[in-house]
Amino acid sequence: MRPLIGISCCQKPFGIFATPNHAASDTYIRAVRGPVAGTPVLLPAAGEDLSSELLPHLDGLILTGSRSNVWPGHYEGPPHAEGTPEDLQRDATTLPLIRAAIAAGVPLLAICRGMQELNVALGGSLDQRIQDLPGRMDHSTPSDQPVPRVRTGKAHAVRIESAGALAGAITAESRRAARLAVNSLHNQGVQRLAPRLVAEAWAPDGTIEAVRVEGAHAFALGVQWHPEYDWERDIDSRAIFEAFGRAAAAHRAARSGALAQAAE
Ligand SMILES: N[C@@H](CCC(=O)NCCCC(=O)O)C(=O)O
């Protein structure tokens, strides 16, 4: 049996009546069916803590990227600029789910907005527009490039902590180089790092690009870039998903063993 991988959804208006729906990009589904070797399960932005109902059935959790942003009230930040997209229902679902998944030892891979949620869920804060800060790069989606290029192209390099969880997940060649080239589609980023998080990768301007959860019982990694866009061409993106998949498969085996023991 493949491990069950929860994928966080956003609440988005669909159709002529702009009816709220729950959605995640197909790129996450394909990554789970491919290098993760799991079964994807979409988790709705239900607006409430579903941890106790969901986590006993999940072997891994992917916190997805999104144009929307974590509500600043969750980290005592200033209100967003007018028109900045938010998703309060998603926040209300993912922030407690992240804390519970870490406590329960459910493997977790947090991507872009997901890494920002991880930082906020554990007590950190966010800068809302990195590009406006002195000495910082513009990490956002360039408006002058075709979208496919932005997603599958490389925007900048990141320096990697050579003895961390990310280094253990990527290829030996990139580990030795302590460097990766990544895409970049974000305005926000880590301001105050949460107490339990350890920074593991940095952009040239110092922006934190990857974190691990210190003392986590299982795989617990966040990345600010999007490996789901280019894992079919980028061996390190693929390796990150494969490492997460191995952790989810181990969780599945342990969970199956526990279920079998309980049935005796
Ligand atoms: N909104 C946050 C997080 C950015 C993010 O997750 N980007 C992915 C957008 C989805 C896409 O365009 O493919 C921020 O701006 O920092």
The ligand as a Tripos MOL2 file, in Angstrom:
@<TRIPOS>MOLECULE
LIG
   16    15     1     0     0
SMALL
NO_CHARGES

@<TRIPOS>ATOM
      1 N1          2.0880   34.1420   -1.3600 N.3       1 LIG1
      2 C1          3.3480   33.8690   -0.6910 C.3       1 LIG1
      3 C2          3.8280   32.4590   -1.0340 C.3       1 LIG1
      4 C3          4.2540   32.3770   -2.4710 C.3       1 LIG1
      5 C4          3.9550   31.0650   -3.1420 C.2       1 LIG1
      6 O1          3.5960   30.0590   -2.5280 O.2       1 LIG1
      7 N2          4.0840   31.0940   -4.4710 N.am      1 LIG1
      8 C5          3.5240   30.1000   -5.3170 C.3       1 LIG1
      9 C6          2.4460   30.7630   -6.1470 C.3       1 LIG1
     10 C7          1.7290   29.7500   -7.0120 C.3       1 LIG1
     11 C8          2.1290   29.9270   -8.4470 C.2       1 LIG1
     12 O2          2.0780   31.0730   -8.9250 O.co2     1 LIG1
     13 O3          2.4940   28.9150   -9.0500 O.co2     1 LIG1
     14 C9          4.4090   34.8950   -1.0740 C.2       1 LIG1
     15 O4          4.1390   35.6870   -1.9950 O.co2     1 LIG1
     16 O5          5.4960   34.8740   -0.4640 O.co2     1 LIG1
@<TRIPOS>BOND
     1     1     2 1
     2     2     3 1
     3     2    14 1
     4     3     4 1
     5     4     5 1
     6     5     6 2
     7     5     7 1
     8     7     8 1
     9     8     9 1
    10     9    10 1
    11    10    11 1
    12    11    12 2
    13    11    13 1
    14    14    15 2
    15    14    16 1
@<TRIPOS>SUBSTRUCTURE
     1 LIG1         1 GROUP 0 **** ****
